[in-house]
Amino acid sequence: MKMLPIKRLASVTLGKMVQPKPGNEGDIEAPYLRAAHVQPGGNIIDLPEQTMWFGSDELRNLTLCAGDVVVVEGGAGYGRSAVIPTDLPGWGFQNSIIRLRSFPKVADGRFINYALQDALTHGVIDLFTSTATIPHFTAEKVARFEIPSPAVSDQRCVADYLDRETSQIDALIAAQERFVGFLKERRGAVVDRLLEEAGEYKQVPLRYIAADITVGIVVQPSRWYVDAGVPALRGVNVRPGRIVLDDLVFISSDGHKHYRKSQLSTGDVIVVRTGQSGAAAVIPESLDGANAIDLLVIKPGNRLLGSYLEMVLNAPATRERSSVEVVGSIQGHLNVAALRALTIPAPPVDKQQEMVDRWHEQAEEIDTLIAKTARHIEIAKERRTALVTAAVNGQIDIPKEV
């Protein structure tokens, strides 16, 4: 199939640098489209309106009309694209956005958008923008970027077909994602119900039943970092009920000895202090002897099972209560004092084990459903990608009338 640079198919216009104040008499304050509006899969989302100042001629030149294609120029989402669904009268766009306005007798904006999505998915845009610095899909690069270019009538036919087929797939994906959300809510409700059943037992401040509650390494231990040594867990490694080893760091044995109070043992519970504050996980045998950086560390002792404490701390009801104790105006910060004061049901250890067993049994069923649904979502997304690739590149026959 013939390939043509986008400049042969559409006008290519870069947006305006943000102007927070009027520069001349007669400037107009107007809302503008920015990179955050353009999301994966060709979606344009609603965001709180932001405005800047345009000259009257600028605003006329930077209009956004139905059928325009907008492309993200730089940042984490560079190369993302979407079609403007309806006219946006009175709007302009920032210089993080490039507008493509197709030449009516040459191209269809929807086809250009699908071709760009396909190129982004398969890494072609990445190769085209490859650079030693932060990559930018600049207006000049967009103008030179080549995409398949069948006759405009065929482009419209392909775009109509993909609009219909991808909308069905997207609706299926959205329904499955809602189902996953429902399952996660149901998972949390199981724990909350178990805690309601434990209401007959006295609520006790955690400091009275845990052997010790302390904080891990707070001072940045960069001088102790080594390529291979003692694993040191951080907040990024903790999810509710599990530990992930992505971005794991290591400290030297000297550093490990220096920070004795944060040394971890099997069955200890670590709790995130900042960000996803309150998320808790039990230390498995494989991480016995690890260390903790900027995490709260709970030594359960004889009156408390680590698995029970993990379950209780991750329960939605507990997370809601503990969030009240979070301090810090910029980033949530759960401190040792708040955790020590947090009250939880304190049944006997055998009852704790019974509750944990029931929780695991029910959670396993829900997690199996979540995993199956997630796989269905993945397959649907793969199907969508393959369909766009095949249609844009002329690998499937599409009826002229659909």
Residue, then its C-alpha position, 0 to 999 in steps of 0.5 A: m500500500k502507498m505510504l505518504p507523509i502526513k503533511r500530504l494528507a492534512s494541515v499540521t498545526l502546533g498549539k500555543m505556549v500557555q499565556p497566563k496573562p494578556g499580552n495586548e489589548g483585545d486578547i481573549e481568555a479562552p479554554y484550551l485543550r492540553a495533553a492530559h485530555v488525550q488518553p490511550g485508545g483515542n479517548i478524549i476525557d473531560l477535565p476541569e477547564q483551564t484558560m489562557w490568553f489568545g490573540s484574536d487571530e491566534l484563536r481563529n487559527l487554533t480552532l478545534c472542529a469535529g473530525d480534527v485529529v489531535v496528537v500529543e507532542g511530548g511527555a509520557g503520552y507523546g504520540r497519543s492521538a484522538v479525533i475531536p468528536t464535536d466542534l469546540p467553539g471558543w476553544g484553542f489548544q496548547n503547544s503540547i498538542i498538534r492538530l491535524r486537519s485532513f484535506p477533504k478530498v485526500a484523507d479522512g481524519r478518522f483513518i489518520n487517527y487509526a493509522l497513528q494508533d497502530a504506529l504507536t502500538h507497534g513502536v513505529i513512532d518510538l523509533f521515529t522519535s528516538t533521541a538521547t533526550i526526552p522524546h518529542f513527536t514534534a510538528e515537524k516529525v508528525a508532518r514527515f511521518e508516513i502512514p498508509s494512504p489508500a483512496v479517500s473513499d477507501q479510508r472512509c470505508v475502513a474508518d466506518y468499519l473500525d468505528r463500528e467494530t472497535s466501539q463494540i470491543d470497547a463497550l465489552i472491555a468497559a463492561q468487563e472492567r466494571f465487573v472487575g471493580f464490582l469483584k474488588e468491592r465484593r472482596g473488600a466487603v468480605v473482610d468487612r463482614l468478618l470484622e463485623e462478626a468479630g464485633e463481640y470481641k473488644q476493640v484494642p489499641l494495636r500497641y497493647i497487642a503487638a510486640d513492637i511497632t516502629v518505623g523503618i529507615v527514614v534517613q535516605p540510606s543511599r550511601w548503603y545502596v549496592d547492586a547486590g546485598v540485603p533486600a530493602l523493601r520500600g512503599v513501591n514494593v507493598r500492595p494490600g496483601r502482597i509484596v512485589l519485587d519490582d524496583l527492589v533495592f539492596i543495601s550493604s551488610d554494614g548498612h543492614k547492621h546499622y539499621r537493626k530496628s528495621q530488620l524484618s522477620t517472617g510474619d512481620v507486617i509492613v505498612v506503607r507510610t506515604g502515598q498508599s498509606g495504610a496498605a499492609a503485607v506480611i513478610p514471607e519466608s523468602l524475605d526473612g532478614a530483609n530491611a525496610i525503608d520508610l515503612l512502618v514495621i509491626k512485630p505481631g508477637n504471641r497475641l496477634l497473627g501477622s496474617y490476621l493483622e494484614m487482613v484487618l489493616n487492608a479491610p476497607a473499613t479499617r483503611e477508612r478509619s486509618s485515613v482519618e489519622v493520616v497527617g501531612s498537607i501535601q502527601g498522606h503520611l501515616n505515623v507510628a503514633a497513629l498506628r499504635a493508637l488504631t483499635i482492632p478486634a482482638p479475638p483469641v489466636d485460634k479465632q484469628q486463624e479461623m477468620v483468616d482461613r475463611w477470608h482466604e477461601q472466599a478471596e481465592e474464589i473472587d481472585t480467580l474470577i478477577a484473573k479470568t476477567a482480566r485475561h478476557i480484557e487482555i484478549a479483547k484489547e489484543r483483538r482490537t489492536a490486531l483489527v486496527t492493524a489489519a484494516v489500516n494496512g489493507q490486510i482484510d477485505i472490507p465491504k464498500e457498504v457497511 
